[in-house]
Amino acid sequence: MELTLNSSSSLIKRKDAKSSRTQENSSNMSFAKTKPPTYQFQAKSSVKEMKFTHEKTYKPESETTERWEKLHVLSYPHPKNDSSVPVFVMLPLDTVTMSGHLNKPRAMNASLMALKGAGVEGVMVDAWWGLVEKDGPMKYNWEGYAELIQMVQKHGLKLQVVMSFHQCGGNVGDSCSIPLPPWVLEEISKNPDLVYTDKSGRRNPEYISLGCDSVPVLRGRTPIQVYSDFMRSFRERFDNYIGGVIAEIQVGMGPCGELRYPSYPESNGTWRFPGIGEFQCYDKYMKSSLQAYAESIGKTNWGTSGPHDAGEYKNLPEDTEFFRRDGTWNSEYGKFFMEWYSGKLLEHGDKLLSSAKAIFQGSGAKLSGKVAGIHWHYNTRSHAAELTAGYFNTRNHDGYLPIAKMFNKHGVVLNFTCMEMKDGEQPEHANCSPEGLVKQVQNATRQAGTELAGENALERYDSSAFGQVVATNRSDSGNGLTAFTYLRMNKRLFEGQNWQQLVEFVKNMKEGGHGRRLSEEDTTGSDLYVGGFVGSKISETVEEVALV
C-alpha cells in the first residue's frame, strides 16, 4: 500500500510559473518506506489553503534503540559511517506568542503533518528568554512550548530547542520583535553598561555583555546563573521528553543565538553589508577586563581603550589603518587586542557550555552551539568582519580551531551557517568566500574531533542552494554534517516548486547526496511518492487550514 501525490495538483499551487526554471523531466521519486500514517495533501488554490486527508489516527513510532554516545550526549539514530544526514526545519520566530500560547495551532498542526510527509527528521524552535521569564526572575511559563512539544511528538517528529537568550528583532530575517525580559530591561535602564557598547557609546540591547558574566548584576544573580537557571527549569519541566522527542538542545551564546559579538547590527541602518562592523568592548565591564589584561603583560597603556583606527560599521577594510592589508591588526598591539577580545568570547562560550553540559548530563539529548558564517572580506588578509565579531581569524591565524576545540571539550556539536552559499554569487567588492570559510570550519572540526551541523544563512528555495549544501556534505575536505536545519518554515516553503525542491533535498541528504534530481516544473502529472507513507483508501478528512 502506498500514498501517491499527483504532483500536478499536490500541496500548494505554483504561483510563479514565469519565474520557474525548466530542468530535465523527472518521473517518480520514492523515499525509503517507514510506518507513519497515510496522509494526502491537496492544495485549495483559490485561498492558498492546504487540505489534509488521513486514513487513521497517527501513533508515533517507537524510538530507535541503536544509538551511541559521545560524552553525555546521544547522537541522532544515524551511524557515523553512514552518509545519511537528517534534515530539520526552523519554525517561525513567533511560534509561541507574547502571551505564552502556541501561535496558530491549526496551521502548525497542518504544517507539521506536511513536513512529516516530506521526510524531514524534525523541527527547530526558539525558547525565548523574553517570553518564558518575562513575568519576573525565575517565573517561567513553558505552556506554549509544552503544547508544541506534544504536537511534534504526535506527528512522529523530533525537536531541536534553542535556548534563546537574545533579543529577536533588528537582524537579517527577524520578522517579529521579542525583547529581553522586562525586568532585565529595567536593570539595563539603571545600568546601561550591562549591554554591549561601541566606541561611540551606542548601546545594543540584543544580548547582555559577556563582560559581566560573573557579576551579580541581575537582581543578585550573574548572567551565567540566570541562563543556567533557565536551562535547569527547561530540563525539569520537560524531563520526560528530553532525549526522546526533544533530540537536541542548542545553547544560545550571543546575538542571533550565535557565539559572537553584535558587531554588525542592522537596526536603524547602523550597519549594512559588506561593512566591517565595529568592536564591542566599550561597556565598563569589558573596559575593566581589557585594562587588567594589559597590566598582566606589562602593557598598561594598551588597556585604556580598544583600537582607535578600526573605522566604522560601514567601512571597507582598506578605509582603515587597522584592517588594511598591512595594518595594525598584524602588529604586536593588534595581536594583543585580538587575543583578549577573542579570548573573552571563548571564555563566555566555555562557561555557558560547561553549565549546559552539567544540566543536561545523561538526558539523552545532543547539545549544540552556533557559530556565525561571516564570509565577507574572507579573501582579505585581515578578515576584518570576522575580527570585529570576535573570531581571531586572519591570513596568519586560525580562528576556528580554538572554537572547535572548546566545543569538543564539552561534547557539543558546532552548528555553522552559510552552508548554501557559493563564492560566485557574491559581489566582487565584498571579497567574500563562503565556500572557503565552510571548508576551513570543516577542517577545524575534523582536526578537533568535533561534530559539525549546518544551516542556511538566508531564505533560499532554489536547487542551486540546496545542491551546494549536498555538495558540502559530500566534500572530502573536512567533516561531513551530522544534521542540517533549514531556514525557515513559512508560506513560501509550501508553494509547489519550492516544496518539490525541499522534498528532493531531504531525499538527497538522506541518501548522502546520491538521489535523482526532481524537476522544478513537473507539469506532466507524474506521481510523487512522499516520505514512504502507506495506505489504501482515504476515509477521513481533516479540516482545512489556511497557512497564514
Secondary structure as UniProt FT lines:
FT   STRAND          5..6
FT   TURN            7..9
FT   HELIX           17..19
FT   STRAND          39..44
FT   TURN            45..48
FT   STRAND          49..54
FT   STRAND          69..70
FT   TURN            71..72
FT   STRAND          73..74
FT   TURN            80..81
FT   STRAND          87..90
FT   TURN            93..94
FT   TURN            98..99
FT   HELIX           105..118
FT   STRAND          122..128
FT   HELIX           129..132
FT   TURN            133..135
FT   TURN            137..138
FT   HELIX           143..154
FT   TURN            155..156
FT   STRAND          158..164
FT   TURN            172..173
FT   HELIX           182..190
FT   HELIX           192..194
FT   STRAND          195..197
FT   TURN            199..200
FT   STRAND          203..208
FT   HELIX           210..212
FT   TURN            213..214
FT   TURN            219..220
FT   HELIX           223..237
FT   TURN            238..241
FT   TURN            243..245
FT   STRAND          246..251
FT   HELIX           255..257
FT   HELIX           267..269
FT   TURN            273..274
FT   HELIX           284..296
FT   TURN            297..298
FT   HELIX           300..303
FT   TURN            308..309
FT   TURN            313..314
FT   HELIX           317..319
FT   TURN            321..323
FT   TURN            325..326
FT   HELIX           328..330
FT   HELIX           332..360
FT   TURN            361..362
FT   STRAND          366..371
FT   TURN            376..379
FT   HELIX           384..389
FT   TURN            395..396
FT   HELIX           401..409
FT   TURN            410..411
FT   STRAND          413..416
FT   TURN            419..420
FT   HELIX           423..425
FT   HELIX           428..430
FT   HELIX           434..448
FT   STRAND          452..455
FT   HELIX           463..474
FT   STRAND          484..486
FT   HELIX           491..494
FT   HELIX           496..510
FT   TURN            511..513
FT   STRAND          527..528
FT   TURN            531..532
FT   STRAND          540..546
//
